[in-house]
Amino acid sequence: MTDVTELTVGVFGGTGPQGRGLALRWARAGIDVVLGSRSAERGEAAAAEVRALAGDVRCRGLDNRDAAAAADVVLVAVPWEGHAALLESLRDELVGKIVIDCVNPLGFDKQGPFALPVAEGSAAQQAEKLLPESRVTAAFHHVSAVHLADLSIAEMATDVLVLGDDREATDVVRALADAIPGMRGIYGGRLRNAHQVEALTANLIAINRRYKAHAGVRITDL
């Protein structure tokens, strides 16, 4: 498996629960983490929270542009509404870099969550179109932010489906999943298959509401 201990991972959306939770777990695993935000002050405030929880770890906050420049790999964990604008603004800084898109385009109404149509096919494919010189992957859609933030849960008993067209890039992302105790990164197909992975999040939210749980995904027979 690819060694990721020397990588710097940037997290866009590090002030939100999913991004901050993954940043917390990666920092605990000894990985250098940079939290990006609209302002360096907000990013550093979130990084200070991670350091307070995780102890002596490498985690700092910067504005989005500086975070993109500093990182080797970036995770996009922003609300769907701001997805395109953020990536367009960082196209130059992300040239040649691995981009992990974990955005789920979802809507909510009285009947519950549902997948939104995306012109490009999925959020990840939108990212691929907007970042033609980046190495776009899709992963971490189904990981519970509540469990990520709860360090009393020593192992994250969940699998992460990793999709992409660049084999080396998907191997790096799988290794980042494996760096979190209990988590397992599994190749899930080409990027064109990201839509159904993103959409499955609506089903998991419905499950979690019905059963008052924080369910994830496990792949059998591997």
Buried (B, 14 or more C-beta within 10 A) or exposed (E): EBEBEEBBBBBBBBBBBBBBBBBBBBBBBEBBBBBBBEEBEBBBBBBBBBBEBBEEBBBBBBBBBBBBBBBBBBBBBBEBEEBBEBBEEBBEBBEEBBBBBBBBBBEEEEEEBBBBEBEBBBBBBBBBBBBEEBBBBBBBBBBBBEBBBBEEBEEBEBBBBBBBBBEEBBBBBBBBBBBBEEBBBBBBBEBEBBBEBBBBBBBBBBEBEEEEEBBBBEEEEE
